[in-house]
Amino acid sequence: MAETVLHLVRHAVHDRVGEVLCGRMAGVRLAAEGQAQAARLGERLARAAPDALWSSPRERALETAEC
């Protein structure tokens, strides 16, 4: 029987952290730090070789998932 592993990941840091709670706000993109975080996450997840990936449609979530 195959083991199922589920990784729950929140989007990386965006430009408005500490200013406002963005929630469902459109147009919020990753900050430079967030892009670096997402790249590191992508490297780690690549080693896990996931079969599938789902993301919120928010820009910051999609940017994180694309890495």
C-alpha positions as CSV (number, residue, x, y, z in Angstrom):
1,M,0.0,0.0,0.0
2,A,1.4,3.4,-1.0
3,E,1.9,6.1,1.6
4,T,0.2,9.4,1.0
5,V,2.1,12.5,2.1
6,L,0.3,15.9,2.1
7,H,2.3,19.2,2.3
8,L,0.3,22.2,3.3
9,V,2.2,25.4,2.3
10,R,1.2,29.0,2.8
11,H,2.3,31.6,0.2
12,A,5.7,33.2,0.7
13,V,6.2,36.8,2.0
14,H,4.5,39.5,0.0
15,D,5.1,43.3,-0.2
16,R,2.4,44.3,2.2
17,V,3.3,42.1,5.2
18,G,3.0,44.1,8.4
19,E,1.0,46.9,6.7
20,V,-2.4,45.3,6.1
21,L,-4.1,41.9,6.3
22,C,-4.5,41.2,2.6
23,G,-6.8,38.2,2.8
24,R,-8.6,38.0,-0.6
25,M,-7.1,41.3,-1.9
26,A,-6.1,41.0,-5.5
27,G,-2.9,42.3,-6.9
28,V,-0.6,41.4,-4.0
29,R,2.6,39.9,-5.3
30,L,5.6,38.4,-3.6
31,A,8.4,40.6,-2.3
32,A,12.0,39.9,-3.2
33,E,12.3,37.9,0.1
34,G,9.2,36.0,-0.8
35,Q,10.6,35.1,-4.2
36,A,13.7,33.7,-2.5
37,Q,11.6,31.8,0.0
38,A,9.5,30.3,-2.8
39,A,12.6,29.3,-4.7
40,R,14.0,27.4,-1.7
41,L,10.6,25.8,-1.1
42,G,10.6,24.7,-4.8
43,E,14.0,23.0,-4.4
44,R,12.9,21.2,-1.3
45,L,9.6,20.0,-2.8
46,A,11.3,18.9,-6.0
47,R,13.2,16.3,-3.9
48,A,9.9,15.0,-2.6
49,A,8.7,14.6,-6.3
50,P,5.0,15.4,-5.6
51,D,2.4,13.8,-7.9
52,A,0.1,16.9,-7.7
53,L,0.1,20.5,-6.7
54,W,-2.9,22.7,-6.0
55,S,-2.9,26.4,-5.4
56,S,-5.2,29.3,-4.6
57,P,-5.8,31.6,-7.6
58,R,-4.3,34.6,-5.7
59,E,-1.2,36.0,-7.4
60,R,1.0,35.5,-4.4
61,A,0.0,31.8,-4.0
62,L,0.4,31.2,-7.8
63,E,3.9,32.8,-7.7
64,T,4.8,30.6,-4.8
65,A,3.5,27.4,-6.5
66,E,5.3,28.2,-9.8
67,C,8.7,27.9,-8.1
